[in-house]
Amino acid sequence: MSERLIKAIEIIVNQVPHGCIFDSHFVITTLIKTPSDEYHRLGAAYLQTKRAHSEISKQIGKCDVEPIKGNSWSDTIRGKPGECACWRRL
């Protein structure tokens, strides 16, 4: 994962108010909305979206967050609901 993508993830997470709960799909959707060649390079490197998104989730866990037990249920980038990791901003 590139340093630019890591920084973009950190910026998104840091904009979540302290104490708020969010999920990985929120961060991924925000990355997609922001024109990001780095996001697309990550997907191409893993040749599958699910694996790339797993790597993004791991990076979220390195930010100033705590994981929430269980998963959230929200729309995926394909517009279908699915489970994903949930976090609380510290």
C-alpha positions, 0 to 999 in steps of 0.5 A: 500500500502506498504512502499516499493511500495510507495518508488518505485513509488517515485523513478520512479517519481523523475527520470522523468525530471522536467517539463516533462509530463508522465502518470500513465501507464509509472509508472505502466509499470516501476514497472512491469519491475522492479521485484517487489513482492510489485506490485504483492501483491497490485494487489492480495490485490485488486483482480483486476488490475484496482483498484490496478492501481487506488491506484498507480495513487493516490500515484503518485499524492502525489509526486512532480507532478501536474495533467494535465487536461484531460487524456493521451491515452497509452497502458495498461499492457494488450497491449490495448490503454486506458485512464489514468491520466497525470502528470507534474513533478515539 
